Amino acid sequence: MSGFTPIPAINAYQHIDPVIAHRGASGHAPENTAAAIRLAAEHGARWIEVDATISAEGVAVIFHDSELKRCSDGIGHVAQLKLSELKKLDCGSWFSSDFKNERLLTLTELLSLANQLELNINLEVKPNIGRETETVWAIRSALQQVPFEHTLLLSSFNHHALKACQLHLEDIPRALNVDAIPYNWQERVEEYNCQGLHFCADFFDEKLVRQIAEQGFPLACFTVNDPEQAQHLWNAGVVSVFSDYPYRLIQQGRKTQQWHNH
């Protein structure tokens, strides 16, 4: 098997932790909000994963779904509303009345908060189909406004978004997101010069994961909330797991010296 050509960027996986807070501590606070991110930091997470898309006028914002209804009191698509409209939405009450009037974050606000909390970020690029390059441009603009002081890793399921990242954010490391690891995984990651591969826990193939890990290629797995499952994945060679409950898994990792192994 041929070797991998490193991209001209920091190797994010040399700095990654065994646990990444998935959309912040999203099991305890509304996902992708400042509350969830602050709580992740309080729980000991040093890495968070959040989702970036764009508003109608092309400002990068932190929101997972293309539609607003699940995680806010809004209706319609995120990309159909201007930032001023998005900022009026309550993005917390859907989770609990304790988080009433939690506001949507822009990427610039998220970067400032992560700088303040000394958090590293896996930023998943979640564009609307057809607006992939615009979304990457918006991310680049945010990074120009707020220089990020820690490790940043970009990832996406969307191949057009990864290509745009390769063209317009070439010095920031990338990862390919998949549900199941494809047979041609090496070809896929090399196409976009990715440093890592992130897959879904529902499709965990232990033999394949061990084979890839033995070649030294970094794998991360989402979404893992059970400490025993996390340990099984780490033992198979997965370098990091994404969790809605980072505290649980951080405690497991420290108990079994997983941090020491990294």
N, C-alpha and C positions, 0 to 999 in steps of 0.2 A: 504494500500500500504506500502511495506516495506521501511525502511529508506535507505539512501545512505551511503556507507562506504567511508569516505574521504581518498584520497591517501596521502602518507607521503610527502606532498609538500605544499608550500604556496598556499593559495586559491586565484587564479588569479582574480576571480570575485569580491573579496572584494576590489580590487584596480582598477577595470576596469572603463573606462569612458563611457558615453553614446554614444560617437562617436569614431569610429576607422577609420583612413584614409586608404581606400582600395587601396592597392598597392602604398601607398603614396597618394599625392594629384593628382590622375591619371586623373582627368578631366582637369587639367591644365598643366600637364607635362607627359612625357612618363612613363608608369607604371613600378614599381619595380626598378627605377633608383635612383641614388643619388639626381638628380634634383627634382624628385617627393617627395622624403623623406624630403629633406630640405624645400621644399615648404609647406609640411604638417605641419612641425614644425613652420614655419613662420605664418601659418594660425591658430595656436593655438592648434593643435592636440598634444596629449600626448601619443597616441597609434597609431601604424601603423600595417597594415597587409601586409605581403609579402610572396612570394612563393619560396620554396627551392626545387631544384632538383640537379642532379649531372652531371659533365662532364664525358668524356670517361674514364678518369683515376680515377674517384671517388672523385672529389673535389666538395664540396657543393657550388652551385651558385644560384643566385636569378633570377628566370625566371618562368613565369607562364605556357606557352605552352610547350608541348614536342617538337614541331617543331619551327624552328627559324623564319619562313617567316613573320609572322604577326608583330612581334615587333623588327625586326632587318633587316639588309641587307644580312643576311645569308640564306643558304638553308640547308635542312636536319634536323636532330634531334639534340637537345642540347647534348644528351648523346653519340652522335657519334663523337663529336669534343673534342679535348683536350683543356684544359684551355687556353693554349697559342693561339689557334685558336679562341676560343670564345672571348678572350680579344681584338682581332683585329676588331670585328664587331661594326658597327654603330647601336646603340640601341635607337637613338633619332630622326633621320631624318624622320622615318615613321610617327612620330607624328607632327613634325614641324621642319622647317629648323633652328629655334632658338636653337634646341637641337642637332644639327649635332655633330656626334662623341661622344655622350654620351655612356659610356662604361658599359658593363655588370658588375655587382658587384659579388664578391665572398661573401659567408656568413661571412667570417672573416672581410671583408671590411664593410659589412652591420652592423655587431655587433659593430665595432669601431665607425662608424658614429652614430649609435643610442646611444652609450655611450656618445659621444660628444654632441649630441643634447638632451640628457636626455629623450629619447623616450622608451616606453615599446613596446614590439613586440608580435603580434600574428603571429607565423611562421607556414604557411600552408605547410605540407609535400606533395610534388607533385612528387612521384616517377614514373619511368617507371615500368610497370608491370614486375615483376620478379626481380627488383632491389630495392625493398622496404627496406630490411635490410641494404644494402649498403648505401642507402640514409641516413638512420638514423645514421649509423656509421660515415658518412661524417659530419653530423650535430654535432655529439658528438665531433669529432675531431676539428671542428671549435670552439666549445665552450671551449675546452681545450686550444686552442691557444689564444683566446680572451675571458677571463672571462666577462660575461655580468653582468652589474651593476644594472639592472632594472628588471621589471617583464617580464618573458617570458612564453608564452602560446603556446603550440603546438596544431595543429588541422589537420585533414585530412578526406577526403572522403574514403580513402583507408584503409580497415580493416587490411590488412597485415602490413601497415605502422604504424597504431595505436598499433598493437601487438608488433612490433619492438620497438616502443617508450616506451611501457610498460616494455619491457625487458631491454633495453639499456639506456634509459633516464628516469628511473622510478621516479626520484625526480622532474621532470618538469611536471607541470599540463597539462592535455590534454582535448581536446574537439572533439566531433564527428561532422563532417559536413554532412549535408543531403540536398537534394532539398526540399522534403516534409517531415514533421515529421511523422515517421512511427508509426503504432499502437503499436508496441512493443518497443517504444523508451527507456523505462526504462531498459529493458533487454539489449538493444544495448549499452547504456552508461555504464551500470554496467559491461558488458563483458570486456570493456577496461578501467574500472575505470576512466571514464571521469568526469571532473568537470562541463562541460557545453555542450550544444547542439546548433549548429549554422544551421539555415535553410534559405531557399530562400524566399524573399519577395513575389514572384509570387505565393507561396503556403501558404500564411498566413491564418491560420484558427483561428480566434479570440477566439472562445470558447475553443479550445484545448490549445492555448497559455495561456489563463487566468488560465485554470486548472493546467497547469504545473507550471506557475509562482506562483500560490497560494501555491503550495507544496514547494516552496523555491528553485526550481531547475533553474539555470541560463540559459537563452535563449538569443542568439544574432542573428541578421538578416542581410542578404546581398541581393542585393546591393541597398542601399536606397539613392536617391539623391534629393528627394522632402521633404522639411521641414514638411509639413502637414502629409505626410505618416509616417515620422519618429515619429512625435508626437503621432499619432495613435498607433504605435507600442509600444512606451514607456508607453502610457496609459494602454495598454493591459498587461504590465508586462515585456516586452522585456528589458533587462538591457543595451544592446548596439546595435548600428547599424553600419554597414560598409558602407562608402560613398566615392565615387570618388571626391566629393566636400565637404570636411570636414568643411570648413569655414561656408558654408550655414547652416549646421546642428548644428554646435557649437553655432552659433548665435541664432538659434531657441531654443536650449537647455538652453542657459543662460537666454533667455527671459522668458521662462516658468519655470525657477528654476529647470530644470532637473538635473543640477550638484548638486544642494543642496539636491535633493532627493536621490542621490547616496552617 
